[in-house]
Every structure is written in C-alpha cells, then in structure tokens.
Amino acid sequence: MSNSSSITDNAADGQAGGALLLNNNWDIPGLQEMVRGNKAKQGSNDVSVPPAQVKILGTRDIKGFVSRPGGNQGQLTVDVSVTGQHNIPCQGSIIEARLNGTQFLTSNRSDAQGVANMVLNIRQPPGEYKIVFALPDGSLSDALSLQVRGCVRGEVQTSPETCQVCPAGSFSLDPTDTSCSPCPPNAECPGGDVIVPDAGYWHSARGSTQIHRCPN
C-alpha cells in the first residue's frame, strides 16, 4: 500500500470497517494514518489486528473469597484485556474462563476497548484454586489464584460451598452450624455472633448465651 493510499468511509457487518490484518507483519502506525472514518459492527472501526496478549486487569491473587447463598452472592467479577500489536484493543474476541484450567465457568466477548467483563459464579469448598482466562483455542491466556475461605464465627455453613451471615434476631457461635440460632430471651442479636443483654441483664462473656438479671 503506497503512502498516498487511503481507506475511508466504509462499513462492515463483521470485523474492521477499514482493514482486517490476519498477522502482525504490518506497519500498524503507518496503516492507521491511512485508514480512517470507517465503521464496523465488530472489531475496530478502522484497523483490526489479531490478538497478541490476554491480560487480567487488576489483582491476580484473591484471598478470602466466600460464596453466599443466593443468585448473585457468590460472584467474582474480573476484567480481561485483549490487545494486538502496538497494544491496539481487540474487540469481539471470545474469552473463556475455566476453573483450574478445565472446568468451564463462563465466556464473554471483548468490548470496543478490548476488555471482556467476566462475571463468575463460584461455588467451591474452601481451598486454593486457579482460574484461567484464555482464547477458545488456548493460544493466549492469563490466570489468577483464588483462595476460598471457610465459614467464620457469626456465619453458618448452609452447604459445603456456601456461608451465610446470621441475620438480625439470630446468632451463631460455631461456623460448623448449618442454621442460625434464635436470639436468647432478654437479649438483642443484631446479627452475626453478637448477643447484647437487655437493660437490667448481663452475661459473663461476649459469646455466652446465659443471660442473667442484674442483682438489685
């Protein structure tokens, strides 16, 4: 392509309104000067390039994740960038997420900025896991480490994979419990593991369920 050439005012139903490059053997900056004002439903409006890098945006080491019961309570959101030569964003690239590189979790396409927003529903017992984000053919990928914690005091284990915080009016002092206990008489329980004696009552320790009337 000569320096006097130009590609303008085109529209494409697929990728790249101007130029779709199938390899990286191009003078990308020079080509971008000549390809302008085009439109495409997928990929860059002007110059689309093949993916050269898949990269997680943000931390690659997540500690203390916990799944909650409910539709969106155990979700993990990760943004993944897909770029080509000269860091040009790759729009419309499919990214797949797999637990430990094998168990399929979800997939999504990268947007105009080359970013795929991945919303993962994680339901796993406590342990250490790896989540791999990759192109469908596995040629480009990135991974993060995920630590799923167990239930803690004030929570109950509603299933091997989920922990629920005890709501107001109930409590739990043992994270291996499967249901919350009702608040004892003459006390208030704001939730979790907290038990607060009513006025005129006391207990011997923060976690004690024995509520006594104060002596006159």
C-alpha positions as CSV (number, residue, x, y, z in Angstrom):
1,M,0.0,0.0,0.0
2,S,1.5,3.4,-1.0
3,N,1.8,6.4,1.2
4,S,-0.9,8.2,-0.9
5,S,-3.4,5.4,-0.4
6,S,-6.4,5.7,1.9
7,I,-9.3,3.7,3.1
8,T,-12.2,5.8,4.3
9,D,-16.0,5.8,4.8
10,N,-16.5,2.1,4.6
11,A,-18.9,0.0,6.7
12,A,-18.6,-3.7,7.6
13,D,-21.1,-6.1,9.1
14,G,-18.2,-8.1,10.5
15,Q,-14.8,-7.1,11.8
16,A,-13.0,-4.0,10.7
17,G,-14.6,-1.3,8.5
18,G,-11.2,-0.4,7.1
19,A,-8.6,-3.2,7.4
20,L,-8.6,-6.6,9.0
21,L,-5.0,-7.8,9.5
22,L,-4.5,-11.5,9.8
23,N,-0.9,-11.3,11.0
24,N,1.4,-8.8,12.7
25,N,3.6,-8.2,9.7
26,W,2.4,-4.7,9.1
27,D,3.4,-1.1,9.8
28,I,0.5,-0.5,12.1
29,P,1.1,3.2,12.9
30,G,1.5,4.0,9.2
31,L,-1.6,2.0,8.3
32,Q,-3.7,3.8,11.0
33,E,-2.7,7.1,9.3
34,M,-4.3,5.9,6.0
35,V,-7.4,4.1,7.4
36,R,-9.9,6.5,8.9
37,G,-13.6,7.2,9.2
38,N,-14.8,3.7,8.8
39,K,-17.4,1.7,10.7
40,A,-17.8,-1.9,11.8
41,K,-20.2,-3.9,13.9
42,Q,-17.4,-6.0,15.3
43,G,-13.7,-5.2,15.9
44,S,-12.1,-1.8,15.4
45,N,-13.9,0.7,13.1
46,D,-10.7,1.2,11.1
47,V,-7.9,-1.3,11.8
48,S,-8.5,-4.7,13.5
49,V,-5.5,-6.8,14.4
50,P,-5.2,-10.4,15.7
51,P,-4.9,-10.9,19.4
52,A,-1.4,-10.9,20.8
53,Q,-2.0,-10.7,24.5
54,V,-4.6,-11.7,27.1
55,K,-4.1,-9.9,30.4
56,I,-6.1,-9.7,33.6
57,L,-6.7,-6.1,34.7
58,G,-6.2,-6.0,38.5
59,T,-5.1,-8.4,41.1
60,R,-4.0,-12.0,40.2
61,D,-4.2,-13.2,43.8
62,I,-7.6,-13.1,45.5
63,K,-7.7,-14.1,49.2
64,G,-10.6,-14.8,51.5
65,F,-13.3,-15.2,48.8
66,V,-16.5,-16.7,50.2
67,S,-19.7,-17.9,48.4
68,R,-23.0,-16.8,49.8
69,P,-26.4,-18.5,49.2
70,G,-28.4,-16.6,46.5
71,G,-28.2,-15.9,42.8
72,N,-25.5,-13.2,42.8
73,Q,-23.9,-13.6,46.2
74,G,-21.1,-15.8,45.1
75,Q,-20.0,-13.8,42.1
76,L,-16.5,-12.8,41.2
77,T,-16.0,-10.1,38.6
78,V,-12.8,-9.9,36.6
79,D,-11.9,-7.7,33.6
80,V,-9.7,-9.2,31.0
81,S,-7.9,-7.2,28.3
82,V,-7.3,-8.4,24.8
83,T,-4.8,-6.5,22.7
84,G,-2.9,-6.9,19.5
85,Q,0.2,-5.4,18.0
86,H,1.1,-1.9,19.4
87,N,-1.5,-2.6,22.2
88,I,-4.4,-2.0,19.8
89,P,-7.6,-3.2,21.5
90,C,-9.2,-6.3,20.0
91,Q,-13.0,-6.0,20.0
92,G,-15.2,-9.1,19.7
93,S,-12.6,-11.6,20.9
94,I,-14.1,-14.5,22.9
95,I,-12.6,-15.1,26.3
96,E,-13.3,-18.3,28.2
97,A,-12.9,-18.8,32.0
98,R,-12.1,-22.2,33.4
99,L,-11.5,-23.3,37.0
100,N,-8.1,-25.0,37.3
101,G,-7.9,-24.7,33.5
102,T,-10.5,-27.4,32.9
103,Q,-14.0,-26.7,34.4
104,F,-15.8,-24.2,32.2
105,L,-17.2,-21.2,34.1
106,T,-18.3,-18.6,31.6
107,S,-17.3,-16.8,28.4
108,N,-17.7,-13.2,27.1
109,R,-16.6,-11.0,24.2
110,S,-14.3,-8.1,24.5
111,D,-15.8,-4.7,24.0
112,A,-14.6,-1.7,21.9
113,Q,-11.8,-1.1,24.5
114,G,-10.7,-4.7,24.1
115,V,-12.0,-5.6,27.6
116,A,-14.1,-8.7,28.4
117,N,-16.1,-8.3,31.6
118,M,-16.2,-11.8,33.2
119,V,-18.8,-12.5,35.9
120,L,-18.0,-15.8,37.5
121,N,-20.3,-17.8,39.8
122,I,-18.0,-19.5,42.2
123,R,-19.3,-22.4,44.3
124,Q,-16.4,-24.3,45.7
125,P,-15.4,-25.7,49.1
126,P,-12.6,-24.0,51.0
127,G,-9.3,-24.4,49.2
128,E,-6.8,-23.0,46.7
129,Y,-7.9,-22.7,43.0
130,K,-6.6,-21.3,39.7
131,I,-8.9,-19.5,37.2
132,V,-7.6,-19.4,33.6
133,F,-8.8,-16.8,31.1
134,A,-8.0,-17.8,27.5
135,L,-8.9,-17.6,23.9
136,P,-11.0,-20.6,22.9
137,D,-8.0,-22.3,21.2
138,G,-5.9,-21.7,24.4
139,S,-3.2,-20.0,22.4
140,L,-3.2,-16.9,24.7
141,S,-4.1,-16.9,28.4
142,D,-3.7,-15.4,31.8
143,A,-4.5,-16.8,35.2
144,L,-5.3,-15.7,38.8
145,S,-5.1,-17.5,42.1
146,L,-8.2,-17.8,44.2
147,Q,-8.4,-18.7,47.9
148,V,-11.9,-19.7,49.1
149,R,-12.1,-19.4,52.8
150,G,-14.3,-21.5,55.2
151,C,-17.1,-20.1,57.3
152,V,-16.2,-18.0,60.4
153,R,-17.9,-17.3,63.6
154,G,-21.2,-15.5,63.0
155,E,-21.8,-17.5,59.8
156,V,-23.4,-20.9,59.2
157,Q,-22.5,-23.5,56.6
158,T,-25.6,-23.8,54.5
159,S,-23.8,-26.1,52.1
160,P,-20.3,-27.4,51.7
161,E,-19.7,-24.4,49.4
162,T,-21.6,-21.5,51.0
163,C,-21.5,-19.5,54.2
164,Q,-24.4,-17.3,55.4
165,V,-24.1,-14.5,57.9
166,C,-26.8,-14.8,60.6
167,P,-29.3,-12.0,60.2
168,A,-30.7,-9.8,62.9
169,G,-32.6,-11.7,65.6
170,S,-30.3,-14.7,65.4
171,F,-26.7,-15.7,66.0
172,S,-24.1,-18.4,65.6
173,L,-21.0,-19.1,67.7
174,D,-19.9,-22.2,65.7
175,P,-19.1,-21.9,62.0
176,T,-19.9,-25.6,61.5
177,D,-23.5,-24.9,62.4
178,T,-25.9,-25.4,59.5
179,S,-28.5,-22.9,60.7
180,C,-28.6,-19.8,62.9
181,S,-29.9,-19.9,66.5
182,P,-32.7,-17.7,67.7
183,C,-31.7,-14.9,70.0
184,P,-32.0,-15.9,73.7
185,P,-34.6,-14.3,75.8
186,N,-33.8,-10.9,77.4
187,A,-31.2,-10.1,74.8
188,E,-30.9,-8.5,71.3
189,C,-29.0,-10.0,68.4
190,P,-28.1,-7.6,65.6
191,G,-26.7,-10.5,63.6
192,G,-23.5,-12.5,63.2
193,D,-22.2,-13.7,66.6
194,V,-23.3,-10.7,68.7
195,I,-25.5,-11.1,71.7
196,V,-26.4,-8.0,73.6
197,P,-28.2,-8.3,77.0
198,D,-31.2,-6.1,77.5
199,A,-31.1,-3.3,80.1
200,G,-31.0,-4.8,83.5
201,Y,-29.4,-8.0,82.3
202,W,-25.9,-9.3,81.9
203,H,-23.8,-12.2,80.6
204,S,-20.4,-13.4,81.7
205,A,-18.7,-13.3,78.3
206,R,-19.3,-11.9,74.8
207,G,-20.3,-15.3,73.5
208,S,-22.3,-16.5,76.4
209,T,-26.0,-17.4,75.8
210,Q,-26.7,-17.4,79.5
211,I,-28.5,-14.1,80.2
212,H,-28.9,-13.1,83.9
213,R,-30.9,-10.5,85.6
214,C,-28.7,-7.9,87.3
215,P,-28.9,-8.1,91.2
216,N,-30.8,-5.3,92.9
